Amino acid sequence: MSQFLWGSNKRYNDFSGHFRKKFNGRVQKISIDAGFTCPNRDGSKGVGGCTYCNNQTFSPGYCDLKKSVSLQLEEGIAFFSRKYKSMMYLAYFQSYSNTYASLESLRALYEEALVHPEVIGLVIATRPDCVTPEILDYLQVLSEKCYVMIEFGIESHRNESLQRLNRGHSFEESVWALEETGRRNIHNCAHLILGLPGETEEDWLNQARVISELPVENLKLHQLQIHKGTRMHREYQQNPEQFHMFSVEEYLELTVKYLELLNPRIIVERFVSESPDKLLVAPRWGLKNFEFTAKLEKLLEERNTWQSRLFPG
């Protein structure tokens, strides 16, 4: 096949290529910490947060709760504009659950970001149980004026795993959130972890089938990682036999199989997560994201396979 169903020569529906076409240029997310929390942290549904979560693993230096949304954007844009002169920006509300507040508060924060002349839209990371019809209706109206994506932390399609992770929501709530977002034509992204304790390869491949039947537009995958200072780190120290830490080769094999089952319309944004070395316990691959992706693309080519090759649709 010289060209695939998504209209490029890549063997998977590539997010960066999709974005460059959509915006006719380079787009960069600027991460923002706007001071949100989560219902499994503040006591509404639980305390302690997700067992794997250490927000330091993905918060850049310019993300500082003491700084306003506008100042964080200014500093982030200044950082990236030194590298790339021609760039458009999305305000990425990233830390914790960024719809977990009153609509009035959300409107003030989002619209403060959109006032910046170089910001063309929003990416809002949240949980599926932290969106309401009222919030989604507001974001639908906003999405008619600028780009809006809601990034849902779904993590697993198995309720047993979600309970073990202290997520405080069910997969059925994830399905509802994706369907309601899709119904309103708001862009969405599903975030999923491969390698959770208690799950098997059969579970992960079944996850690809399940996700393929839902209105998922973009997908972020990553391997299970153990981070210092988390409850999962303590569990790993106490019962390491309950955790299987993928080697690079094992995870490459799993990713190929997962892609083969995945609906071709789903755009893949990420395959792996890259954490700061000082916070990472395991697995310690010593690979950058782009290096893993290059290995994956080489393997897909060698095996003459591609995303959706085994998708029944």
N, C-alpha and C positions, 0 to 999 in steps of 0.2 A: 504494500500500500504506500503510495507516494504522498498521499494526503489523507488525513483522518477526518472523522465526522465533525470535529471542531474547527476544521479549516486551516490547520497548520501542519507542518511536517514533524512536530514533536509527537512522541508516542504517548503522551498524556495531555489532558486539557490544562495547559499551563497558565497560571494566574498572572505572572508578570507580562507574558505576551498578550494575554487578554486585556490587561489594564492599559498597556501601551497603545493597543488599537483603540480601545474605548475612549481614551483621553488624548490620543494623538501626541503622546509625549511621555516623559518620565514623571511618575507620581510617587511621593514619599509620605508615609504616615509619621506624624509627630505625636509621640506618646505624651499623655497628660494624666497626672494624678489630681483628681478633683475632690478627694476627701471622702469617697464613698466607703461603705462597709458592705457586709453580706448578711443575710438572715440566718446563716449558720455560724455567724460570729457574734452577733449582737443579742442573742438569746431568743429571737423571734422563732427560730426553728432549731437552734442549737448553739453551741459555743465551740470555739477552737478553730472553726473554719475547716476546709477540706484537709484531709490528712497529708496530702502531698504538697500543700501550698506554701511557698515562700515567695512573696511578691518581689523581693529583691532580685530574683532570678531574671526578671524581664523589665525592670524599671531603669531607664537610662538616667545619667547623672542630672540632666536638666529637669527631671520630674521631681518636684519638691512641693509638698503640700503647703508650705509657707508662701509659695509664689502663686500669683493669680493664674488663671487659665491663659490670659493674654500674654503674661510674661513667659510662661512655659513655652507657648507657641513661638514667641519672638526668639528665645534662646535656641529652641530646636531648629527653627528655620535658619538662624544664623550659622548653626553647626553644619547643616547639610548644604547650604548655599555656597560654602567655601569649596565643596567638592564638585558640585554641579551647578552651573550658572542658570540653566534653563530647567525649571522644576515647578511642579504644582504640588500642593500639600493637602493632606487630609488630617483633621484633628482626630487623634485616636484616644478616646477615653478608655483607658486600658486597665487600671488597677481596681481590683474588686468588682462589685456589681454596679455598673454605671447607669442603671435605670432605677435603682433602689432609693427613690426619694419622691417627693411630691412633684406633680407635673409642673407646678409653678417654679420650683427649684431647678428642675431639669431644663425647662425652657430658658431660664436665665443663663445657665452654664453653656448650653449648646449654642445659643445665639450670640453669646460673648465670643465663642470660637469663630463663628461664621462671619463676624464683623471684619475679621482680618482679611485684607484684600488678596492675599495669596492662598487662602484656604478655600477649597472648592467643595468641601463636604465633610462628613463625619463618619467615623467608624466607632461603634459603641459596643464595648464588651460587657456582657451581662450573663445572667442565669435565666433559664426558661421560665422560672417561677417568679421572676422580678419584672415581668412586663404585664401590663393590663390592657384591656381594649382601649381605654382612654389614652394611655401613652402611645399605643400603636396607631391610633387615629391621628394623634398629633404628628408622629413621625411620618405617617403617610402624606400628610399635607406638606411637611417639610421636604420630603423626597421629591415632590413635584417642582421644587425650586433648586435643589442641589442634590449631590450624591449622598445617600445615607445607607450605611450597612450596619446591621445588628449582628454581632458575633456572639453566638450562644455557646457557653461551656456546657456541652452535653456529656462528654467524657466516656460514657458507655451506654449501650442499649440494654444492659442487664441491671434490673433493679437491685439484685443482690450486691453487685459491685458498687452501685451508687450509695447504698446503705453503708457498706464497709468504708467507703471514702468520706462518710459524714457529709454528703452533698445536701441532704435535706429536701431533695425533690425526686420525682419519679421520671422514668423515660416517657411515660404517657404525657407528662407536662411538657417535655421537650417536643413531642409530636404536635401538641396543641400550639406551642409557640411558633414552630416552623410553619405550620399550616396557616395560622393567622397572619404571620408576616408575609408569606407567599401570596395570600389572598389580597393583601393590600399592595402588592408589587413593591415591597421594600426589599432591598438586597439583603441577603443573609449569609452567614458563614457558620458551619458546625465545627466545633472543636472536639476532637476525640483522641483518647490515649490508647495506644496498643501496648499490651504487656502487663495489664493490671493483675495483681495477685488473685488467684482463684479462677482466672479465665484461661482458655485454651486457644490453640490455633483455630479450631473449629468455631469457637465463639467469635474470633476476630474476623474470620471470613464470612460468617453469617452476618456480622455487623455491616460489612460492605453491601450485602444483599438488602438488608433492612434499610440502610441509609439511602440506597439507590431508589427505593420506592417512595421516598419523602421529597417534599419540595425544597431540597437543599441546593443552593446555588454554588457556594464555595465551601471548600473543605480544608481544615487544618488537621493534619495528623502529627502525632509525635510519639516517640518511644517513651516508655515509663522511665523516669529518672528519679533518683533518691537525692533529696537536697538536705543539707545540714539544717538542724533546728526545727525540723518538721516532725509531726507525730509518726509519719510513715518511716522516717529515719530511725526512730526508736523501735518501731515494729521490725524493721529490717535488721537492726542490731540484735534484737531478742530472738527472732525466728527467720534467719536468712534463707532457710530451706523453702519458705513460702513464696519467695520471690525468684523469678527467672529474669536475669539481666541479659538482654540480647547482646550477642556479638554483632559487629557490623555486618558480617556475612549472613547471620540468621535474620537480621532485620531487613536486609536487602531482599532475601528470599520471600519473606512475609509480605513486603511492600509490593513486589511483583504480583504475587497471587491476589492481593487485595485489589490492586489496580485492574487486573483482568476481569474482576467481577463488578467493577464500579460503573454506574451509569455514565455514558459518554458526555452528558450535558453538565455533569458536576465539574467545576473548575477547581483544580488542586492548588492550594496556595502554599502548602508546606508539608514536608514528609517527616522532618525531625525538629527537635528543639535543641538549641545550643545555650547552655547555662554558663554563668561565670565560674571559672575553674575553682575559685576559693569556696564556692557553695556546693559544688557537685561532689557527691559521694560515689555514685555508680549509675550507669556504666560510664567508664572513662575512655571514650573512643579516641580523643585527640583529633577529631575531624570537624571542620567547619561545615555549615549547612550546604554551601555550594559544592564542597568536595563530595559529600554524600550524594547529592543530586547528580553529579557527574558520574559517579559509580553506578547509580541506578539507571541513568540513561544509557550507559554502555551495556549494562546487563539486558535491558529491554531490547536493544539493538541486536546483541549477540543471539538472543533467543527468538528474535523476530516476533515479539509479542507487544501488546499495547493495552492501554486502558479500554475496558469494555469488550475485550476479545471474547470473554465468556459470559457477557451480560445477556440475559435471555431476550431482552427487548429488541 
